[in-house]
Amino acid sequence: MNTLRAYLPNPTTMALIAAVALVAAVGSIDPAFAQPAGGSAFQPIESAFDKVLDFLTGTFATTAATIAVSVCGYLALTSRIPWMMCFSIVVGVAFIFGGAQIVQTLSGGGL
């Protein structure tokens, strides 16, 4: 462990190197990058979240929810599922597909 310390610079030199790197980084920033070019600065993030939302509530989610509710129905038909589990599956599906309306109602956007 002492042999590694022999190769490291002293703390003053490391602080000086860090300060020079910080000044160089701050000096190279172009202020034009901070301004949105005709749109929202968060547009790429919004686009990514829109794609995730489309996936979570789109065809894949509809198919998965249909299979889950069908399996729940068959298990309930044969009395092999606890009713709380069946209830939680149905409520989960309702939350997934009603999430936008629930958030809009809670944020005061509608009734």
MARLOZA-303193 format. One record per atom (N, C-alpha, C): x, y, z; residue in one letter. Coordinates in steps of 0.05 Angstrom, whole numbers, padded with zeros to 5 digits, always signed. Layout:
<vexnus>
XYZa
...
</vexnus>
This chain:
<vexnus>
+00016-00024+00000m
+00000+00000+00000m
+00017+00025+00000m
+00040+00024+00014n
+00058+00047+00014n
+00071+00052-00013n
+00074+00030-00029t
+00086+00034-00056t
+00068+00050-00074t
+00042+00047-00072l
+00023+00063-00088l
+00024+00092-00081l
+00028+00098-00057r
+00029+00126-00048r
+00053+00140-00060r
+00074+00126-00066a
+00098+00138-00077a
+00093+00148-00105a
+00074+00137-00120y
+00068+00145-00147y
+00047+00167-00149y
+00033+00172-00128l
+00012+00193-00128l
+00024+00220-00122l
+00015+00242-00136p
+00025+00268-00129p
+00013+00277-00102p
+00026+00298-00091n
+00016+00307-00064n
-00011+00321-00068n
-00026+00325-00046p
-00053+00337-00048p
-00053+00365-00060p
-00032+00381-00056t
-00031+00408-00067t
-00030+00406-00097t
-00014+00389-00108t
-00012+00386-00137t
-00038+00375-00149t
-00051+00357-00135m
-00077+00346-00145m
-00098+00368-00144m
-00098+00385-00124a
-00118+00407-00123a
-00113+00427-00145a
-00088+00433-00152l
-00081+00451-00173l
-00090+00439-00200l
-00085+00414-00204i
-00094+00401-00229i
-00124+00402-00232i
-00139+00397-00210a
-00168+00398-00210a
-00178+00426-00216a
-00165+00446-00205a
-00173+00474-00210a
-00169+00482-00239a
-00146+00474-00250v
-00141+00480-00278v
-00161+00465-00296v
-00168+00440-00290a
-00187+00426-00306a
-00215+00439-00304a
-00222+00448-00281l
-00248+00462-00277l
-00249+00488-00293l
-00228+00503-00292v
-00227+00529-00307v
-00228+00523-00337v
-00214+00502-00346a
-00215+00495-00375a
-00242+00486-00383a
-00256+00471-00366a
-00282+00461-00373a
-00303+00483-00374a
-00302+00501-00354v
-00321+00523-00353v
-00316+00543-00377v
-00291+00546-00383g
-00284+00565-00405g
-00292+00554-00432g
-00295+00528-00435s
-00301+00517-00461s
-00331+00514-00466s
-00348+00521-00447i
-00377+00518-00450i
-00387+00541-00468i
-00403+00534-00488d
-00415+00554-00505d
-00443+00560-00495d
-00449+00586-00489p
-00475+00593-00479p
-00498+00587-00498p
-00493+00583-00523a
-00514+00577-00542a
-00526+00550-00537a
-00511+00532-00525f
-00521+00505-00520f
-00543+00505-00498f
-00543+00525-00482a
-00562+00527-00460a
-00590+00536-00469a
-00592+00546-00494q
-00617+00557-00503q
-00630+00537-00522q
-00656+00533-00519p
-00669+00514-00537p
-00672+00526-00565p
-00669+00509-00585a
-00671+00518-00612a
-00699+00515-00623a
-00716+00534-00617g
-00743+00533-00627g
-00762+00513-00614g
-00755+00503-00591g
-00771+00483-00578g
-00764+00482-00549g
-00775+00462-00536s
-00770+00458-00508s
-00743+00445-00504s
-00729+00453-00483a
-00703+00442-00477a
-00706+00413-00468a
-00729+00405-00458f
-00733+00378-00448f
-00747+00360-00469f
-00748+00369-00494q
-00761+00353-00515q
-00750+00325-00518q
-00724+00320-00517p
-00714+00293-00519p
-00723+00275-00496p
-00724+00286-00472i
-00732+00271-00449i
-00762+00265-00451i
-00778+00285-00460e
-00807+00281-00463e
-00812+00260-00484e
-00796+00260-00505s
-00799+00240-00526s
-00793+00212-00516s
-00773+00209-00500a
-00766+00183-00489a
-00788+00173-00470a
-00798+00191-00453f
-00819+00183-00435f
-00845+00177-00450f
-00851+00191-00472d
-00874+00184-00488d
-00872+00156-00500d
-00848+00149-00509k
-00844+00122-00520k
-00848+00101-00498k
-00838+00106-00474v
-00841+00087-00452v
-00871+00085-00445v
-00885+00107-00444l
-00914+00107-00438l
-00929+00092-00460l
-00922+00097-00485d
-00936+00082-00507d
-00931+00052-00504d
-00907+00044-00496f
-00902+00015-00493f
-00917+00004-00469f
-00918+00019-00447l
-00931+00009-00422l
-00961+00008-00424l
-00973+00024-00442t
-01002+00025-00445t
-01011+00017-00473t
-00993+00008-00490g
-00999+00001-00517g
-01008-00028-00521g
-01001-00038-00544t
-01010-00065-00552t
-00998-00087-00533t
-00973-00084-00526f
-00960-00103-00508f
-00975-00104-00482f
-00980-00081-00470a
-00994-00080-00444a
-01022-00091-00446a
-01036-00085-00467t
-01063-00094-00471t
-01063-00125-00473t
-01044-00136-00488t
-01043-00165-00490t
-01036-00178-00463t
-01017-00167-00449a
-01009-00178-00423a
-01032-00176-00403a
-01046-00153-00403a
-01069-00150-00384a
-01091-00170-00391a
-01096-00174-00417t
-01117-00193-00425t
-01110-00221-00416t
-01085-00228-00420i
-01076-00255-00411i
-01078-00257-00380i
-01070-00237-00366a
-01071-00238-00336a
-01099-00240-00326a
-01118-00225-00338v
-01145-00226-00329v
-01158-00252-00337v
-01151-00263-00360s
-01162-00289-00369s
-01152-00311-00351s
-01127-00311-00344v
-01116-00332-00326v
-01129-00329-00299v
-01133-00304-00290c
-01147-00299-00264c
-01175-00311-00265c
-01189-00306-00288g
-01216-00316-00291g
-01217-00346-00290g
-01199-00360-00305y
-01198-00389-00305y
-01192-00400-00277y
-01173-00388-00263l
-01166-00397-00237l
-01189-00392-00217l
-01204-00370-00220a
-01227-00365-00203a
-01249-00384-00210a
-01252-00392-00235l
-01273-00410-00243l
-01268-00438-00230l
-01244-00445-00227t
-01238-00471-00215t
-01231-00469-00185t
-01236-00446-00174s
-01231-00441-00145s
-01203-00447-00136s
-01183-00438-00153r
-01155-00443-00146r
-01140-00417-00142r
-01153-00395-00138i
-01139-00370-00134i
-01152-00355-00111i
-01136-00344-00093p
-01148-00328-00072p
-01161-00303-00084p
-01183-00295-00073w
-01198-00272-00084w
-01183-00246-00081w
-01166-00244-00061m
-01150-00219-00059m
-01130-00217-00082m
-01119-00240-00090m
-01100-00239-00113m
-01115-00231-00139m
-01138-00243-00142c
-01155-00236-00165c
-01162-00206-00165c
-01170-00197-00142f
-01177-00168-00139f
-01153-00150-00145f
-01129-00158-00135s
-01105-00142-00140s
-01097-00142-00169s
-01101-00163-00184i
-01096-00164-00212i
-01114-00145-00227i
-01140-00146-00221v
-01159-00128-00235v
-01154-00099-00228v
-01148-00093-00203v
-01142-00065-00195v
-01116-00056-00208v
-01096-00073-00210g
-01071-00066-00223g
-01076-00059-00252g
-01092-00074-00266v
-01098-00068-00294v
-01113-00042-00296v
-01131-00037-00277a
-01145-00011-00278a
-01126+00012-00273a
-01107+00009-00255f
-01087+00030-00250f
-01069+00035-00274f
-01062+00013-00288i
-01044+00016-00311i
-01058+00032-00333i
-01082+00024-00340f
-01096+00037-00363f
-01111+00062-00355f
-01116+00066-00329g
-01129+00091-00320g
-01110+00110-00307g
-01084+00105-00309g
-01064+00122-00296g
-01065+00151-00305g
-01068+00156-00331a
-01069+00184-00340a
-01093+00199-00329a
-01116+00186-00328q
-01140+00199-00316q
-01137+00203-00286q
-01124+00184-00273i
-01120+00186-00244i
-01102+00210-00238i
-01079+00212-00252v
-01060+00234-00248v
-01073+00260-00255v
-01089+00261-00276q
-01102+00286-00284q
-01122+00295-00262q
-01137+00277-00251t
-01156+00283-00231t
-01142+00292-00205t
-01120+00278-00197l
-01106+00286-00173l
-01092+00312-00176l
-01083+00320-00200s
-01070+00345-00204s
-01089+00368-00208s
-01115+00363-00208g
-01135+00384-00210g
-01142+00391-00239g
-01135+00374-00257g
-01140+00380-00285g
-01167+00372-00295g
-01182+00357-00280g
-01209+00348-00289g
-01223+00333-00267g
-01248+00327-00272l
-01264+00312-00253l
-01269+00285-00263l
</vexnus>
